[in-house]
Amino acid sequence: MQELNPYHPPQSNLRLEETTLKKIPVLLVFFFCFITYGIYVPFWYWRRRHTLNRIAPERRVNGLVIVAFVLLVAANTVGMANGVAESPLQAILAWSYVIVIMVLAFRVGSILETSYLEKVSGVGVFLLNLLYLQFKINRIRPVRSDAILSVPREDRRTAVIYAKGFGVGLATAVAAAIGLILAFAYFFTGPALAVVATAPSTVVMGETFTLSIEVRNPHDAAVELNSIDVPQRVLNHFKITATSPEQLGEPVGGLGSLTWYPEQVLEPGSSEVIEFEVEPLNPGRQVLELEVCNDFQDCSQIVRVIEVAAPGVAPTSVSQPTITPVRVAPTYRKTFGPGRVTLAGTVFYISVVTKTDSTAFRLHRCGEPCTTAVTVKVWQPQTYAAGDELSERVELGGEYYLWAQNVVKDEVDRAVSDDLRGDKLRITFESGAVVDSWYVTP
């Protein structure tokens, strides 16, 4: 019979569960997030959910939420690769991603504060998410599960703290985002290049034609021709191959577009002609559009409406696009446009006859009613030259209007006269600028 030692601590079959959260350097967490393009974020929560659920069973981190998070990450990635980035669906996916990650972050933060008595900032959770959570975890001393469960919970107080933290964090994030946008617009913009495109108005499906683009630098300083982008919606109807110059190389696909990178510096007053071989894939009225961008991604858009005839049908029998002149608002003569609601896919044109260095042209879409408006496109005076044709294809139906802005005086450049020139309206402005303007409906 074994003799008992009265001074030996009593034995117990009670098993204390592991309640220690893994501690790793915050910089390493950031590195993992960076090299995995954010995929490490749901992995971080998944690996810690069992420990968190043992610590606070009443505040469980639901594995289904993490699975939803993974699916949203995958959906965002696949959507951007297939052109969904240009649709409202991408915005819904992005906001769903933000909501799920915030739910997870604040749930873990509440567990840390109520179970470990570790002060957690709602602003820190909102702005830095798992980086801040890992920082707080690294500061926690290891404790036993029975000690953790004996800590009183203050659910209401914690809820108030996190509600305030979420509000302050949201306001801070919005202010920071606005500041970054303004800073980017100020420091990272450059003069756009002037672009003129030449293409036939009527073609036959399956027969290639040449699209010629003349890119000109009308500015006093050198500007880089960085990229030429063709959106996926155009590639659904046209097969495009660059033929000249040869140094354009092979295009890069993905993110809803096909992009060539000339990366060629144009000296002041110089120009470059780029030719594409284009094969129409579908009959009917098709819109051919692309963007020519500088190294700051300030882009000039080209839009051409092309009638594609079916094989065996003479091109002359194909109906021509409906070209309609704009009209000047009769009372104050500040704006010009269709004066009515137009469909999605309408293309607005301004052909510059006489240029002044003070005149910018702006395209807006009316709100409901037309006492408010959304800016669709702005052509600053340094981005175009006399003889250029400015165009913009709109993606939404609605009532649109254009107006000329005197950027020196920061006021409207009124139309002093207008007269019809065929199917276009010639407008003369107070500044001396003269344009022809019209629109083409789908």
Rosetta blueprint (number, residue, H / E / L):
1 M L
2 Q L
3 E L
4 L L
5 N L
6 P L
7 Y L
8 H L
9 P L
10 P L
11 Q L
12 S L
13 N L
14 L L
15 R L
16 L L
17 E L
18 E L
19 T L
20 T L
21 L L
22 K L
23 K L
24 I L
25 P L
26 V H
27 L H
28 L H
29 V H
30 F H
31 F H
32 F H
33 C H
34 F H
35 I H
36 T L
37 Y L
38 G L
39 I L
40 Y H
41 V H
42 P H
43 F H
44 W H
45 Y H
46 W H
47 R H
48 R H
49 R H
50 H H
51 T H
52 L H
53 N H
54 R H
55 I H
56 A L
57 P H
58 E H
59 R H
60 R L
61 V L
62 N L
63 G H
64 L H
65 V H
66 I H
67 V H
68 A H
69 F H
70 V H
71 L H
72 L H
73 V H
74 A H
75 A H
76 N H
77 T H
78 V H
79 G H
80 M H
81 A H
82 N L
83 G L
84 V H
85 A H
86 E H
87 S L
88 P H
89 L H
90 Q H
91 A H
92 I H
93 L H
94 A H
95 W H
96 S H
97 Y H
98 V H
99 I H
100 V H
101 I H
102 M H
103 V H
104 L H
105 A H
106 F H
107 R H
108 V H
109 G H
110 S H
111 I H
112 L H
113 E H
114 T H
115 S H
116 Y H
117 L L
118 E L
119 K L
120 V L
121 S L
122 G H
123 V H
124 G H
125 V H
126 F H
127 L H
128 L H
129 N L
130 L H
131 L H
132 Y H
133 L H
134 Q H
135 F H
136 K H
137 I H
138 N H
139 R L
140 I L
141 R L
142 P L
143 V L
144 R L
145 S H
146 D H
147 A H
148 I H
149 L H
150 S L
151 V L
152 P L
153 R L
154 E L
155 D H
156 R H
157 R H
158 T H
159 A H
160 V H
161 I H
162 Y H
163 A H
164 K H
165 G H
166 F H
167 G H
168 V H
169 G H
170 L H
171 A H
172 T H
173 A H
174 V H
175 A H
176 A H
177 A H
178 I H
179 G H
180 L H
181 I H
182 L H
183 A H
184 F H
185 A H
186 Y H
187 F H
188 F L
189 T L
190 G L
191 P L
192 A L
193 L L
194 A E
195 V E
196 V E
197 A E
198 T E
199 A L
200 P L
201 S L
202 T E
203 V E
204 V E
205 M L
206 G L
207 E L
208 T L
209 F E
210 T E
211 L E
212 S E
213 I E
214 E E
215 V E
216 R E
217 N L
218 P L
219 H L
220 D L
221 A L
222 A L
223 V E
224 E E
225 L E
226 N L
227 S E
228 I E
229 D E
230 V E
231 P E
232 Q H
233 R H
234 V H
235 L H
236 N L
237 H L
238 F E
239 K E
240 I E
241 T E
242 A E
243 T E
244 S E
245 P L
246 E H
247 Q H
248 L H
249 G L
250 E L
251 P L
252 V E
253 G E
254 G E
255 L L
256 G L
257 S E
258 L E
259 T E
260 W E
261 Y L
262 P L
263 E L
264 Q E
265 V E
266 L E
267 E L
268 P L
269 G L
270 S L
271 S E
272 E E
273 V E
274 I E
275 E E
276 F E
277 E E
278 V E
279 E E
280 P E
281 L L
282 N L
283 P L
284 G E
285 R E
286 Q E
287 V E
288 L E
289 E E
290 L E
291 E E
292 V E
293 C E
294 N L
295 D L
296 F L
297 Q L
298 D L
299 C E
300 S E
301 Q E
302 I E
303 V E
304 R E
305 V E
306 I E
307 E E
308 V E
309 A E
310 A L
311 P L
312 G L
313 V L
314 A L
315 P H
316 T H
317 S H
318 V L
319 S L
320 Q L
321 P L
322 T E
323 I E
324 T E
325 P E
326 V L
327 R E
328 V E
329 A L
330 P L
331 T L
332 Y L
333 R L
334 K L
335 T E
336 F E
337 G E
338 P L
339 G L
340 R L
341 V E
342 T E
343 L L
344 A L
345 G L
346 T L
347 V E
348 F E
349 Y E
350 I E
351 S E
352 V E
353 V E
354 T E
355 K L
356 T L
357 D L
358 S L
359 T E
360 A E
361 F E
362 R E
363 L E
364 H E
365 R E
366 C E
367 G L
368 E L
369 P L
370 C L
371 T L
372 T L
373 A E
374 V E
375 T E
376 V E
377 K E
378 V E
379 W E
380 Q L
381 P H
382 Q H
383 T H
384 Y L
385 A L
386 A L
387 G L
388 D L
389 E E
390 L E
391 S E
392 E E
393 R E
394 V L
395 E L
396 L L
397 G L
398 G E
399 E E
400 Y E
401 Y E
402 L E
403 W E
404 A E
405 Q E
406 N E
407 V L
408 V L
409 K L
410 D L
411 E E
412 V E
413 D L
414 R L
415 A E
416 V E
417 S E
418 D E
419 D E
420 L E
421 R E
422 G L
423 D L
424 K E
425 L E
426 R E
427 I E
428 T E
429 F E
430 E L
431 S L
432 G L
433 A L
434 V E
435 V E
436 D E
437 S E
438 W E
439 Y E
440 V E
441 T E
442 P L
